[in-house]
């Protein structure tokens, strides 16, 4: 998939943003969990940007989406907090606390067009799901929040294996138009090697991505 991005350099950090930013992709901290909403285009763009998060260990993939509204009809408890999204390879060891300062120095950036391989993620049957529950397994995702931004951090393997689930959601979305009553399409990612309600920094430990076909902006 060919995609257009804008690349920034600030303080030795390389930041990549989609250009334009998807309008139908929204992220909220609902208190008990993290909720990400996407229509088909939003899910495709997110999946395309998930791949370079695995391949580019020196870049932050930034989706400035906190101004985007959620789909019509979404009912939540309390007052959800709108968030941007950053995908980052764990080897960069980027401190989330410095994000506000880096973000303020990004400037205009430069445009770049690149292609994402159609099959950058493993097939579902090629993933050893039993291994995910082993105590020695380290290829999992981590969540952190700073400056109204959710940081999803992981190894190349973690991003690729979770990317398989994202690709599956896009494939389901493609069939939704043919079968509009197919029901609820979603994927759910957990922080750490096991499911837990909160991370060590008290960030919700579950990221729920819901596909929403009927979304008016």
C-alpha positions in Angstrom: 0.0 0.0 0.0 1.4 3.4 -1.0 1.1 6.1 1.7 2.0 9.7 2.0 3.7 10.8 5.3 5.4 13.9 6.6 8.8 13.4 8.3 10.1 15.6 11.1 13.5 15.8 12.9 13.7 17.3 16.4 16.3 16.8 19.1 17.8 13.8 17.3 14.3 12.1 17.1 12.7 11.2 13.8 8.9 11.6 13.8 6.6 10.2 11.0 3.0 11.4 10.6 0.4 10.4 8.0 -0.3 13.1 5.4 -3.2 13.8 5.6 -4.2 12.6 9.0 -7.1 10.1 8.9 -10.3 11.9 9.8 -12.2 8.7 10.9 -9.8 7.4 13.5 -10.3 8.4 17.1 -8.8 7.4 20.4 -10.2 7.8 23.9 -9.1 6.9 27.4 -12.4 5.6 28.9 -10.9 5.1 32.3 -11.3 1.3 32.4 -9.8 0.7 28.9 -8.5 2.5 25.8 -11.0 2.8 22.9 -9.9 3.2 19.3 -12.5 3.7 16.6 -11.9 3.4 12.9 -13.8 3.2 9.6 -12.4 1.1 6.8 -10.0 3.8 5.6 -8.9 4.6 9.1 -8.2 1.0 9.8 -6.3 0.6 6.5 -4.2 3.7 7.3 -3.5 2.5 10.9 -2.4 -0.9 9.6 -0.1 0.7 7.0 1.6 2.8 9.7 1.8 -0.2 12.1 4.2 -1.9 9.7 7.0 0.8 9.8 6.7 0.8 13.6 8.0 -2.8 13.3 10.6 -2.0 10.6 11.9 1.4 11.7 13.5 1.2 15.1 14.6 4.8 15.0 11.3 6.5 14.3 8.2 7.6 16.3 5.0 7.0 14.3 2.7 9.8 15.4 -1.0 10.0 14.6 -2.4 13.3 15.8 -6.0 12.3 16.1 -7.2 13.6 19.5 -9.3 16.3 17.8 -11.2 13.7 15.8 -14.8 13.0 17.0 -15.9 9.5 17.8 -18.6 7.8 15.6 -22.2 8.7 16.1 -24.0 6.6 18.6 -21.0 5.8 20.8 -22.1 5.8 24.5 -19.5 5.9 27.2 -19.5 6.4 31.0 -17.9 9.5 32.5 -15.8 11.9 30.4 -13.4 10.0 28.1 -10.1 11.8 27.4 -9.1 12.3 23.8 -5.6 11.1 22.9 -3.1 11.1 20.1 -1.3 7.9 19.2 2.4 7.1 19.0 3.9 3.8 17.9 7.5 3.3 18.9 10.0 0.4 18.8 11.2 -0.5 22.3 14.9 -0.3 21.3 14.6 3.5 20.9 13.9 3.7 24.6 12.1 7.0 24.1 11.0 8.6 27.4 7.3 9.4 27.0 7.8 12.3 29.5 9.9 14.2 26.9 7.2 13.9 24.2 5.6 17.3 24.9 9.0 19.0 24.4 9.8 17.1 21.2 6.4 17.6 19.7 6.7 21.4 20.2 9.9 21.5 18.1 8.7 19.5 15.1 8.3 22.4 12.6 7.0 21.9 9.1 8.6 18.6 8.2 9.1 17.2 4.7 6.8 15.2 2.6 7.6 11.6 1.7 5.8 8.9 -0.2 6.6 5.2 0.4 5.1 1.8 -0.1 4.1 -0.7 2.6 4.4 -4.3 1.6 0.9 -5.9 1.3 2.0 -8.8 3.5 4.3 -7.3 6.1 2.7 -9.4 8.9 2.7 -13.1 9.5 -0.2 -15.3 8.6 -2.4 -16.2 11.7 -1.4 -19.9 11.5 2.3 -18.9 11.6 2.0 -17.3 15.0 2.8 -19.5 18.0 -0.1 -18.3 20.3 0.9 -20.7 23.1 4.3 -19.0 23.3 2.5 -15.7 24.1 1.6 -17.1 27.6 5.1 -18.3 28.5 6.8 -16.4 31.3 10.0 -16.0 29.2 8.1 -14.4 26.3 9.1 -10.8 25.8 7.5 -9.8 22.5 4.5 -8.0 23.9 3.2 -4.5 23.8 3.4 -1.8 26.5 1.2 1.2 27.0 2.1 4.6 28.5 0.4 8.0 28.4 2.0 11.5 28.3 0.9 14.9 27.0 -2.5 13.5 25.9 -0.8 10.8 23.8 -1.0 7.0 24.1 2.4 5.4 23.5 2.2 1.8 22.2 5.7 0.3 22.6 7.0 -3.0 21.4 9.5 -5.1 19.6 9.4 -5.8 15.8 7.9 -9.2 16.5 5.2 -7.7 18.8 4.2 -5.2 16.2 4.1 -7.7 13.4 2.1 -10.3 15.3 -0.4 -7.7 16.5 -0.4 -6.3 13.0 -1.8 -9.6 11.8 -4.9 -8.9 13.9 -5.2 -5.4 12.5 -5.0 -6.8 8.9 -7.7 -9.2 9.8 -9.9 -6.4 10.9 -9.4 -4.6 7.6 -10.3 -7.8 5.8 -13.5 -8.1 7.8 -14.3 -4.5 7.1 -14.0 -5.2 3.3 -16.7 -7.9 3.7 -18.9 -5.6 5.9 -20.3 -3.8 2.8 -21.5 -7.1 1.3 -22.9 -8.3 4.7 -24.0 -5.2 6.6 -25.6 -7.3 9.3 -22.3 -9.2 10.0 -22.2 -7.7 13.5 -19.5 -6.2 15.7 -15.9 -6.2 14.3 -13.1 -5.4 16.7 -9.6 -6.5 17.9 -8.3 -6.1 21.4 -4.6 -5.7 22.5 -3.4 -6.2 26.1 -0.3 -4.6 27.7 2.3 -6.9 29.0 2.6 -10.7 28.9 -0.9 -11.2 30.6 -4.2 -9.4 30.7 -4.4 -6.8 33.5 -6.7 -3.8 34.1 -3.8 -1.3 34.6 -0.1 -1.0 33.8 2.5 -0.1 36.4 1.9 3.6 35.5 -1.9 3.1 36.0 -2.6 3.3 32.3 -5.5 1.1 31.2 -4.1 -2.2 30.2 -6.5 -3.0 27.3 -6.7 -1.3 23.9 -10.0 -2.0 22.1 -10.2 -1.2 18.4 -13.7 -1.1 17.0 -14.6 -0.9 13.3 -17.4 1.6 12.6 -18.7 1.6 9.0 -21.3 4.4 9.4 -19.3 7.4 10.5 -20.2 10.9 9.5 -17.7 13.7 9.9 
